[in-house]
Amino acid sequence: MARSSPRRPVLRLDAALGTAVHRPDSLAAEEPLEVRVRALPSPAAEPVVVTMRTPGDDVDLALGFLLTEGLLAEASDVAAAVHCGDPDPDDEHGLSSMNVIELTLRPGVPAPDLEGRRTFGMTSACGVCGTASIDAVSRRSRHDLREDPSGVDPAVLLSLPDRLREAQRVFDRTGGLHAAGLFTTGGDLLAVAEDVGRHNAVDKVLGRAAREGLAGGWPLRGTVLQVSGRASFELVQKAWCAGVPLMSAVSAPSSLAVDLARRAGMGLAGFVRAPRLNVYAGEERFGPLRPQAGAAAGAAGGPPAVTTGTGAPTTG
């Protein structure tokens, strides 16, 4: 746990009290992780990506990345995963820095096709950096979300941000992490993950769901992906590649995220903050309230309101 939230000295200034106090503070860790993939019978693994992440759940992160980038079809394609970093020069015992992870594919599974894929570095702020072409990013998922008719009650959806926040253990100590949670449409929490990168948090939670066979296995039908910040194009793409039919964000989606969600047949909600939310795509997946286009429905203290226009819902 200390590796995900190391402590550093900080000078705390209080202008109201006129005080200056030195104290230790817990910070969100950020370290590189190189993901390598070995396809048998090759003796060597090929590097696929280097991403800046918060240490922890590295197997899920690597698996989730490969699945949501369309580089692997299912979790069972992977036979083994091991950390194989070089010894850490700062560790008195010479232990591995654990910043390299190698996934070996089961016999018969071909090596990932990296043509046009991102094989450069990714920062924790933006996973799209280094993408060779927009065509590669906007490829279609293996899953047709329109075959999954799942919907969600707005009252259930409005409860998910608080449920997600309650599960953020490292955020409680650092205040500096994104989170993603996978829920059933009934509001049951299946998995949660935290990371300095929002895309990493999503990869971690989807990778865990794939590895553990949650929600009945891959694709993740009948689920809701809840994120703690905004909904970007990349996060919608990852949800689509995982077969997730519903996505909910505390903040706003981007225009491209909305376009992709509509193309995919995904239900996308933003500004999900009780008692209101905005539906940007897949209106038929949100009920049973009747939407009133262009205005927030319901009064403060009344039932949840669903708006289908643009902009943030009013706060009462």
RODO-456444 format. One record per residue (C-alpha): residue number from 1; x, y, z; residue in three letters. Coordinates in pm, 1 decimal. Example, Ala and Ser with C-alpha at 12.3 -4.5 7.8 and 13.67 -1.06 7.14 Angstrom:
<recs>
- seq, px, py, pz, type
- 1, 1230.0, -450.0, 780.0, ALA
- 2, 1367.0, -106.0, 714.0, SER
</recs>
This chain:
<recs>
- seq, px, py, pz, type
- 1, 0.0, 0.0, 0.0, MET
- 2, 291.8, 234.6, 76.5, ALA
- 3, 412.8, 198.9, -281.3, ARG
- 4, 86.5, 341.2, -415.1, SER
- 5, 96.9, 634.9, -172.4, SER
- 6, 456.5, 721.6, -71.9, PRO
- 7, 516.0, 993.0, 185.0, ARG
- 8, 712.1, 1310.0, 116.4, ARG
- 9, 794.4, 1614.6, 332.6, PRO
- 10, 577.5, 1917.9, 273.1, VAL
- 11, 562.5, 2272.5, 407.7, LEU
- 12, 204.8, 2356.9, 502.9, ARG
- 13, 123.3, 2728.6, 507.2, LEU
- 14, -188.1, 2865.8, 674.5, ASP
- 15, -250.4, 3227.4, 577.1, ALA
- 16, -536.3, 3264.1, 826.2, ALA
- 17, -326.4, 3153.0, 1123.6, LEU
- 18, 4.4, 3282.8, 993.7, GLY
- 19, 172.6, 2946.3, 1050.6, THR
- 20, 422.0, 2735.1, 858.2, ALA
- 21, 453.4, 2370.1, 954.6, VAL
- 22, 674.2, 2097.1, 809.5, HIS
- 23, 497.0, 1761.1, 797.9, ARG
- 24, 494.0, 1438.5, 595.1, PRO
- 25, 223.3, 1398.9, 332.8, ASP
- 26, 97.4, 1097.6, 139.2, SER
- 27, 111.0, 1139.5, -237.8, LEU
- 28, -27.1, 937.5, -526.8, ALA
- 29, 258.2, 735.1, -674.1, ALA
- 30, 338.3, 765.9, -1043.4, GLU
- 31, 583.0, 523.4, -1203.0, GLU
- 32, 634.8, 382.9, -1553.5, PRO
- 33, 513.3, 36.7, -1647.3, LEU
- 34, 635.2, -135.4, -1961.6, GLU
- 35, 404.0, -404.2, -2095.9, VAL
- 36, 565.6, -680.2, -2301.0, ARG
- 37, 391.6, -965.9, -2480.1, VAL
- 38, 547.3, -1301.8, -2571.1, ARG
- 39, 384.1, -1516.3, -2835.4, ALA
- 40, 500.8, -1877.5, -2837.0, LEU
- 41, 726.6, -2027.0, -2961.2, PRO
- 42, 924.8, -1702.4, -2962.1, SER
- 43, 1176.3, -1694.0, -2674.9, PRO
- 44, 1154.6, -1316.5, -2644.0, ALA
- 45, 874.4, -1077.5, -2551.7, ALA
- 46, 798.7, -768.9, -2757.5, GLU
- 47, 738.2, -431.4, -2589.6, PRO
- 48, 386.9, -301.1, -2653.8, VAL
- 49, 349.1, 12.4, -2444.1, VAL
- 50, 498.3, 215.1, -2161.2, VAL
- 51, 243.3, 391.4, -1945.3, THR
- 52, 272.4, 609.9, -1636.7, MET
- 53, 60.4, 452.6, -1365.7, ARG
- 54, 7.3, 411.8, -992.2, THR
- 55, 169.2, 79.0, -890.7, PRO
- 56, -76.5, -195.5, -806.2, GLY
- 57, -307.2, -421.4, -1007.3, ASP
- 58, -45.8, -428.3, -1283.7, ASP
- 59, -166.6, -758.7, -1429.5, VAL
- 60, -519.0, -620.6, -1457.4, ASP
- 61, -384.7, -299.3, -1610.1, LEU
- 62, -185.7, -486.6, -1874.8, ALA
- 63, -468.0, -727.6, -1952.0, LEU
- 64, -727.2, -452.4, -1963.7, GLY
- 65, -509.7, -244.2, -2195.4, PHE
- 66, -454.8, -530.8, -2439.9, LEU
- 67, -825.6, -620.9, -2445.0, LEU
- 68, -961.8, -266.8, -2474.2, THR
- 69, -711.8, -181.1, -2745.6, GLU
- 70, -833.5, -477.9, -2948.1, GLY
- 71, -491.2, -644.0, -2928.2, LEU
- 72, -631.7, -956.1, -2760.5, LEU
- 73, -976.4, -1113.1, -2791.3, ALA
- 74, -1027.4, -1250.3, -2440.0, GLU
- 75, -853.0, -1298.0, -2107.5, ALA
- 76, -792.9, -1667.6, -2173.5, SER
- 77, -551.1, -1568.8, -2451.6, ASP
- 78, -296.8, -1507.3, -2173.6, VAL
- 79, -127.9, -1811.1, -2018.8, ALA
- 80, 95.3, -1632.8, -1765.8, ALA
- 81, 191.6, -1286.4, -1643.3, ALA
- 82, 505.7, -1202.0, -1444.6, VAL
- 83, 694.0, -892.4, -1336.0, HIS
- 84, 1044.2, -898.3, -1478.3, CYS
- 85, 1198.6, -560.8, -1403.3, GLY
- 86, 1570.0, -509.0, -1357.6, ASP
- 87, 1699.4, -467.6, -999.8, PRO
- 88, 1614.8, -129.7, -851.8, ASP
- 89, 1943.5, 62.5, -792.6, PRO
- 90, 1778.2, 246.8, -502.3, ASP
- 91, 1675.7, -74.0, -323.6, ASP
- 92, 1931.5, -190.0, -65.2, GLU
- 93, 1835.6, -552.2, -128.7, HIS
- 94, 1856.2, -521.4, -507.8, GLY
- 95, 1489.8, -608.3, -552.1, LEU
- 96, 1315.1, -555.5, -884.2, SER
- 97, 1152.9, -219.6, -948.3, SER
- 98, 851.4, -420.1, -1072.2, MET
- 99, 804.3, -172.6, -1354.3, ASN
- 100, 811.6, -428.4, -1636.6, VAL
- 101, 540.9, -688.3, -1682.6, ILE
- 102, 552.4, -971.7, -1935.8, GLU
- 103, 244.8, -1156.6, -2056.3, LEU
- 104, 293.1, -1492.7, -2228.1, THR
- 105, 17.4, -1596.4, -2466.5, LEU
- 106, -117.0, -1949.0, -2470.7, ARG
- 107, -5.5, -2171.4, -2758.7, PRO
- 108, -178.1, -2089.0, -3085.1, GLY
- 109, -260.4, -1727.5, -2995.8, VAL
- 110, -83.3, -1498.3, -3244.9, PRO
- 111, 122.6, -1199.3, -3140.8, ALA
- 112, -74.6, -871.9, -3128.8, PRO
- 113, -84.6, -675.5, -3451.4, ASP
- 114, 82.4, -348.0, -3358.5, LEU
- 115, 53.4, -189.1, -3701.0, GLU
- 116, -88.8, 158.6, -3653.6, GLY
- 117, -117.7, 106.2, -3278.8, ARG
- 118, 30.9, 316.4, -3004.1, ARG
- 119, 371.0, 172.2, -2929.3, THR
- 120, 509.4, 490.5, -2780.7, PHE
- 121, 490.2, 625.5, -2428.5, GLY
- 122, 163.3, 722.9, -2262.7, MET
- 123, 135.4, 977.8, -1984.7, THR
- 124, -100.5, 939.8, -1691.4, SER
- 125, -298.6, 1235.7, -1823.8, ALA
- 126, -364.6, 1113.2, -2176.3, CYS
- 127, -355.6, 759.6, -2306.3, GLY
- 128, -411.1, 868.6, -2666.7, VAL
- 129, -69.8, 1036.7, -2691.8, CYS
- 130, 145.5, 847.0, -2943.8, GLY
- 131, -144.8, 700.5, -3140.9, THR
- 132, -35.9, 651.1, -3500.1, ALA
- 133, -368.6, 747.1, -3658.3, SER
- 134, -722.3, 843.1, -3565.2, ILE
- 135, -842.5, 552.7, -3778.7, ASP
- 136, -662.5, 310.0, -3547.4, ALA
- 137, -823.3, 466.5, -3239.7, VAL
- 138, -1176.2, 473.7, -3381.0, SER
- 139, -1182.7, 112.5, -3495.9, ARG
- 140, -1502.2, -79.7, -3429.7, ARG
- 141, -1534.5, -308.5, -3129.9, SER
- 142, -1579.0, -684.2, -3160.2, ARG
- 143, -1904.0, -640.9, -2963.9, HIS
- 144, -2237.9, -508.3, -3086.1, ASP
- 145, -2385.3, -321.0, -2790.7, LEU
- 146, -2726.5, -312.1, -2959.0, ARG
- 147, -2753.6, -684.2, -2890.3, GLU
- 148, -2754.4, -600.3, -2518.3, ASP
- 149, -3079.6, -419.4, -2427.9, PRO
- 150, -2969.0, -340.1, -2071.1, SER
- 151, -3102.1, -25.0, -1910.4, GLY
- 152, -3068.0, 144.5, -1573.6, VAL
- 153, -3298.4, 331.2, -1338.7, ASP
- 154, -3177.9, 694.7, -1300.3, PRO
- 155, -3214.6, 664.3, -923.4, ALA
- 156, -2967.2, 375.6, -925.8, VAL
- 157, -2729.4, 564.5, -1155.5, LEU
- 158, -2732.7, 869.9, -930.7, LEU
- 159, -2619.3, 655.9, -636.9, SER
- 160, -2308.8, 522.9, -813.5, LEU
- 161, -2070.7, 822.3, -775.8, PRO
- 162, -2102.1, 810.4, -396.2, ASP
- 163, -2065.8, 431.8, -398.3, ARG
- 164, -1749.3, 467.8, -606.1, LEU
- 165, -1608.0, 739.9, -382.3, ARG
- 166, -1663.7, 525.7, -71.8, GLU
- 167, -1450.3, 251.8, -227.5, ALA
- 168, -1150.9, 480.0, -301.8, GLN
- 169, -901.4, 378.4, -35.7, ARG
- 170, -586.6, 544.2, -175.8, VAL
- 171, -775.2, 864.6, -259.9, PHE
- 172, -860.8, 894.8, 110.5, ASP
- 173, -488.0, 927.2, 186.8, ARG
- 174, -373.1, 1128.2, -115.1, THR
- 175, -666.2, 1312.2, -272.3, GLY
- 176, -495.3, 1264.0, -607.6, GLY
- 177, -636.1, 964.4, -796.5, LEU
- 178, -898.0, 890.5, -1059.3, HIS
- 179, -1130.8, 597.3, -1006.4, ALA
- 180, -1341.1, 362.8, -1216.5, ALA
- 181, -1602.0, 120.1, -1094.7, GLY
- 182, -1792.7, -157.4, -1266.4, LEU
- 183, -2149.6, -202.7, -1143.3, PHE
- 184, -2446.7, -416.3, -1233.7, THR
- 185, -2747.2, -229.4, -1366.0, THR
- 186, -2903.5, -293.7, -1026.9, GLY
- 187, -2625.5, -97.6, -856.1, GLY
- 188, -2410.0, -380.0, -717.3, ASP
- 189, -2037.3, -299.0, -716.8, LEU
- 190, -1835.6, -564.3, -902.6, LEU
- 191, -1489.0, -406.4, -911.1, ALA
- 192, -1314.8, -76.6, -845.8, VAL
- 193, -970.1, 60.0, -934.4, ALA
- 194, -771.6, 378.8, -873.4, GLU
- 195, -486.0, 534.8, -1068.0, ASP
- 196, -324.3, 867.6, -1150.9, VAL
- 197, -440.9, 806.9, -1507.9, GLY
- 198, -813.6, 784.1, -1576.9, ARG
- 199, -749.5, 547.6, -1867.9, HIS
- 200, -537.9, 325.2, -1642.1, ASN
- 201, -814.1, 308.5, -1381.5, ALA
- 202, -1054.1, 192.0, -1652.4, VAL
- 203, -804.9, -63.6, -1787.1, ASP
- 204, -749.6, -197.2, -1434.6, LYS
- 205, -1117.1, -242.2, -1356.4, VAL
- 206, -1201.5, -395.9, -1694.5, LEU
- 207, -892.3, -617.1, -1680.9, GLY
- 208, -992.9, -747.9, -1339.8, ARG
- 209, -1346.9, -814.2, -1461.6, ALA
- 210, -1208.0, -1011.2, -1755.8, ALA
- 211, -957.5, -1204.8, -1543.5, ARG
- 212, -1212.4, -1299.4, -1275.9, GLU
- 213, -1502.0, -1360.8, -1514.3, GLY
- 214, -1720.4, -1096.8, -1347.7, LEU
- 215, -2066.6, -1013.7, -1483.2, ALA
- 216, -2085.8, -1351.9, -1651.3, GLY
- 217, -1759.1, -1311.1, -1840.2, GLY
- 218, -1635.4, -1119.1, -2142.3, TRP
- 219, -1804.2, -920.1, -2295.7, PRO
- 220, -1933.1, -741.1, -1986.7, LEU
- 221, -2302.8, -736.5, -2067.1, ARG
- 222, -2552.8, -582.3, -1829.0, GLY
- 223, -2299.5, -353.3, -1660.2, THR
- 224, -2238.0, 15.9, -1595.5, VAL
- 225, -1892.1, 173.9, -1602.9, LEU
- 226, -1880.0, 465.6, -1357.2, GLN
- 227, -1585.3, 706.2, -1374.9, VAL
- 228, -1489.8, 975.1, -1126.7, SER
- 229, -1417.9, 1248.5, -1380.6, GLY
- 230, -1503.9, 1327.2, -1738.8, ARG
- 231, -1592.7, 1084.7, -2016.9, ALA
- 232, -1335.1, 1106.2, -2294.4, SER
- 233, -1339.2, 946.0, -2636.9, PHE
- 234, -1082.8, 692.3, -2523.3, GLU
- 235, -1281.3, 580.1, -2218.9, LEU
- 236, -1594.6, 531.1, -2427.9, VAL
- 237, -1386.4, 331.4, -2675.7, GLN
- 238, -1255.0, 108.8, -2396.0, LYS
- 239, -1605.0, 50.3, -2259.8, ALA
- 240, -1725.6, -40.8, -2609.7, TRP
- 241, -1436.6, -283.5, -2661.5, CYS
- 242, -1532.7, -449.1, -2331.3, ALA
- 243, -1897.8, -480.1, -2432.4, GLY
- 244, -2014.8, -243.1, -2155.1, VAL
- 245, -2355.5, -101.6, -2259.7, PRO
- 246, -2375.1, 190.4, -2012.8, LEU
- 247, -2125.9, 453.7, -1901.4, MET
- 248, -2169.2, 722.3, -1636.8, SER
- 249, -1939.1, 1016.1, -1560.9, ALA
- 250, -1940.9, 1266.5, -1277.0, VAL
- 251, -1827.6, 1539.1, -1517.1, SER
- 252, -1884.2, 1621.7, -1883.4, ALA
- 253, -1822.5, 1402.0, -2186.0, PRO
- 254, -1632.8, 1531.3, -2485.6, SER
- 255, -1806.9, 1582.9, -2819.2, SER
- 256, -1615.9, 1292.8, -2973.3, LEU
- 257, -1708.3, 1068.4, -2679.7, ALA
- 258, -2076.1, 1143.9, -2739.4, VAL
- 259, -2042.7, 1076.8, -3112.3, ASP
- 260, -1872.0, 743.3, -3047.3, LEU
- 261, -2127.0, 638.0, -2783.7, ALA
- 262, -2411.5, 708.1, -3025.0, ARG
- 263, -2235.2, 516.1, -3298.9, ARG
- 264, -2180.7, 221.4, -3064.6, ALA
- 265, -2535.4, 215.5, -2926.6, GLY
- 266, -2407.4, 287.5, -2575.2, MET
- 267, -2597.6, 468.9, -2303.9, GLY
- 268, -2385.1, 765.4, -2191.8, LEU
- 269, -2465.9, 994.5, -1898.6, ALA
- 270, -2266.9, 1292.6, -1773.5, GLY
- 271, -2285.5, 1538.1, -1484.1, PHE
- 272, -2423.5, 1250.6, -1276.9, VAL
- 273, -2473.2, 1435.5, -951.0, ARG
- 274, -2786.4, 1378.4, -744.8, ALA
- 275, -3060.7, 1467.1, -806.5, PRO
- 276, -2984.9, 1527.2, -1176.9, ARG
- 277, -2795.5, 1388.4, -1472.0, LEU
- 278, -2760.2, 1451.1, -1844.3, ASN
- 279, -2819.9, 1176.4, -2099.2, VAL
- 280, -2603.7, 1225.1, -2408.1, TYR
- 281, -2655.9, 895.3, -2588.4, ALA
- 282, -2885.3, 595.2, -2571.1, GLY
- 283, -3188.4, 764.6, -2414.8, GLU
- 284, -3382.1, 440.1, -2439.3, GLU
- 285, -3148.0, 285.2, -2180.3, ARG
- 286, -3247.3, 530.5, -1905.2, PHE
- 287, -3585.9, 503.7, -1740.4, GLY
- 288, -3849.2, 506.1, -1616.6, PRO
- 289, -3851.7, 888.7, -1602.2, LEU
- 290, -3988.9, 1073.7, -1901.0, ARG
- 291, -3732.4, 1324.5, -2031.9, PRO
- 292, -3819.7, 1690.4, -2082.9, GLN
- 293, -3591.4, 1809.4, -2361.4, ALA
- 294, -3386.3, 2119.8, -2287.4, GLY
- 295, -3464.7, 2147.6, -1916.2, ALA
- 296, -3398.8, 1954.1, -1599.6, ALA
- 297, -3705.5, 1764.9, -1488.6, ALA
- 298, -3816.2, 1763.6, -1129.7, GLY
- 299, -3758.3, 2003.0, -845.3, ALA
- 300, -3499.0, 1993.8, -570.8, ALA
- 301, -3597.5, 1730.3, -322.6, GLY
- 302, -3814.6, 1557.0, -582.3, GLY
- 303, -3739.6, 1261.7, -804.4, PRO
- 304, -3418.0, 1245.5, -1006.9, PRO
- 305, -3421.2, 1457.0, -1320.7, ALA
- 306, -3302.3, 1349.3, -1662.1, VAL
- 307, -3209.8, 1612.4, -1916.4, THR
- 308, -3150.4, 1541.7, -2281.7, THR
- 309, -3018.1, 1881.7, -2385.9, GLY
- 310, -2661.8, 2006.7, -2364.5, THR
- 311, -2481.6, 2168.5, -2075.3, GLY
- 312, -2462.2, 2091.8, -1705.7, ALA
- 313, -2786.5, 2033.3, -1520.4, PRO
- 314, -2889.1, 2303.9, -1279.5, THR
- 315, -2811.5, 2249.5, -914.4, THR
- 316, -3139.8, 2354.4, -773.2, GLY
</recs>
